[in-house]
Amino acid sequence: MRAIDPILMELDQEGQTTRRVLERVPEDKLGWRPHAKSMTLGQLAFHVATTPGNVAEIASKESYEFQGFTQPEPASKAELLKAFEDSLAQAKSVLGGLSDEQAMATWTATKEGAVLMSLPRIGLLRAIQLNHWYHHRGQLTVYLRLLDVPLPSVYGPSADENPFG
């Protein structure tokens, strides 16, 4: 087994869960936000949808110079779901091509030339591609709950869906 294979397996498993959450996003509420400082529902959902591919692209480089992020908002649910499918495919393609040596090689993030972090590439994938992704997916479920959207099961039953019973 290659070093990257457990990450790819988790990406497949969590991708199925993420798809179920994204499918619940109401198209007519994409501009809604729970607080003035919060992202809109559309921005957050798009961030969740595109994180796997975006982080894979960043991880494919030796280093990355942070220049700030913008949070685009999809025009439709169809655009959101297509962005997710494309992002997942891109992540699998990029990560699937990594050798063990590349997975374990040091990756560095900088801002204005100063080192922000330096870690094995596989650590970046765990921390940002996966853990960061789950964090924002959790935020998205809170947004959906606030909008009274029935939540799918994520790691077990939700108040709305019980796959075990």
ZIDA-V665565 format. One record per residue. D_FIRST is the distance of its C-alpha to the first C-alpha in whole Angstrom. Layout:
# ZIDA-V665565
D_FIRST
D_FIRST
This chain:
# ZIDA-V665565
0
4
7
8
7
9
11
11
12
14
16
16
18
20
21
23
25
26
27
29
31
31
33
35
37
40
41
45
44
41
44
44
43
44
45
47
44
41
39
41
39
38
37
34
33
32
31
28
28
27
25
22
23
25
23
20
23
24
20
20
23
24
26
28
32
33
36
36
35
37
36
37
38
38
41
40
37
36
35
33
31
31
30
27
26
26
24
21
21
21
19
16
17
17
14
12
14
13
11
10
13
15
13
14
18
21
22
26
28
32
35
38
36
36
32
31
28
25
22
18
17
15
18
20
17
17
21
23
21
20
22
25
24
25
28
30
29
30
33
34
34
37
38
38
40
43
43
43
40
39
35
32
30
27
26
29
32
34
38
38
35
34
31
32
35
